[in-house]
């Protein structure tokens, strides 16, 4: 069963709220985890996909992660091209530390969003 747009937007809102909470607490690992989950959910929708990379870019700047910052700039362009070409790697978490082209396993709670 595929998720409705409403379910997808609710899941994204929850992931971004959890990201913000982890960010405020200084828990970088949890913050990135929630951004990665948001990316997986957002990937099928161009605007939401670009927004997920925008969140990652801003967080990379905030935590002064130059590698992630550069990777997110590249991924914003790739997200646009991949969406238009309908060639997106399912389950990819969107981080700079992994290949932008590698499909990845999806956790069971996110399967309906891919």
C-alpha positions as CSV (number, residue, x, y, z in Angstrom):
1,X,0.0,0.0,0.0
2,X,1.3,3.4,-1.0
3,X,1.1,6.3,1.4
4,X,-1.2,9.2,0.6
5,X,0.1,12.7,0.2
6,X,-1.4,13.6,3.6
7,X,0.4,10.7,5.2
8,X,3.7,11.6,3.6
9,X,3.4,15.2,4.7
10,X,2.6,14.1,8.2
11,X,5.6,11.8,8.3
12,X,7.8,14.6,7.0
13,X,6.5,17.1,9.6
14,X,7.2,14.5,12.4
15,X,10.7,13.8,11.1
16,X,11.6,17.5,10.9
17,X,10.1,18.1,14.4
18,X,12.3,15.2,15.7
19,X,15.3,16.7,13.9
20,X,14.7,20.1,15.5
21,X,14.4,18.5,18.9
22,X,17.6,16.6,18.5
23,X,19.4,19.6,17.1
24,X,18.4,21.8,20.1
25,X,19.7,19.0,22.4
26,X,23.0,18.9,20.5
27,X,22.5,15.3,19.5
28,X,24.0,15.3,16.0
29,X,23.6,11.6,15.5
30,X,19.9,11.7,16.1
31,X,19.5,14.9,14.1
32,X,21.1,13.4,11.0
33,X,19.1,10.2,11.5
34,X,15.8,12.1,11.3
35,X,17.0,14.1,8.3
36,X,17.9,10.9,6.6
37,X,14.4,9.4,7.3
38,X,12.9,12.6,6.0
39,X,14.9,12.3,2.8
40,X,13.7,8.8,2.1
41,X,10.1,9.9,2.6
42,X,10.5,13.1,0.5
43,X,12.4,11.5,-2.4
44,X,9.4,10.8,-4.7
45,X,8.2,14.4,-4.6
46,X,10.6,16.9,-6.2
47,X,9.7,19.9,-3.9
48,X,9.9,17.9,-0.8
49,X,13.1,16.1,-2.0
50,X,14.8,19.5,-2.6
51,X,13.6,20.7,0.8
52,X,15.1,17.7,2.5
53,X,18.5,18.5,1.0
54,X,18.0,22.1,2.0
55,X,17.6,21.0,5.6
56,X,20.7,18.9,5.3
57,X,22.7,21.8,3.7
58,X,21.7,24.2,6.5
59,X,22.5,21.7,9.2
60,X,25.9,21.0,7.6
61,X,26.6,24.7,7.7
62,X,25.5,24.9,11.3
63,X,27.7,22.1,12.4
64,X,30.6,23.2,10.1
65,X,30.8,19.9,8.2
66,X,32.5,21.0,5.0
67,X,32.3,17.5,3.4
68,X,28.6,17.4,4.0
69,X,28.1,20.9,2.9
70,X,29.8,20.2,-0.5
71,X,27.9,17.0,-0.8
72,X,24.6,18.6,-0.3
73,X,25.3,21.3,-2.9
74,X,26.0,18.5,-5.4
75,X,22.9,16.5,-4.3
76,X,20.6,19.4,-4.8
77,X,21.5,19.4,-8.4
78,X,21.4,15.7,-8.7
79,X,18.0,15.6,-7.0
80,X,16.5,17.8,-9.7
81,X,18.1,15.8,-12.5
82,X,17.2,12.4,-10.9
83,X,13.6,13.5,-10.4
84,X,13.2,14.7,-13.9
85,X,14.8,11.5,-15.3
86,X,12.8,9.4,-12.8
87,X,16.1,7.7,-11.8
88,X,16.2,8.0,-8.0
89,X,18.0,5.4,-5.8
90,X,15.2,4.0,-3.5
91,X,16.0,4.2,0.1
92,X,19.1,6.4,-0.3
93,X,19.5,8.5,2.8
94,X,20.8,11.6,1.0
95,X,24.0,12.0,3.0
96,X,27.3,13.0,1.5
97,X,29.1,10.0,3.1
98,X,27.4,7.6,0.8
99,X,27.0,7.3,-3.0
100,X,24.3,9.6,-4.3
101,X,23.5,6.7,-6.8
102,X,23.2,3.8,-4.4
103,X,19.8,2.3,-3.5
104,X,19.6,1.3,0.1
105,X,17.4,-0.9,2.2
106,X,14.2,0.7,3.6
107,X,13.0,0.1,7.1
108,X,9.6,-1.5,7.3
109,X,8.0,1.6,8.8
110,X,9.0,3.7,5.7
111,X,8.2,1.1,3.0
112,X,4.9,2.6,2.1
113,X,6.6,5.9,1.3
114,X,9.0,4.6,-1.4
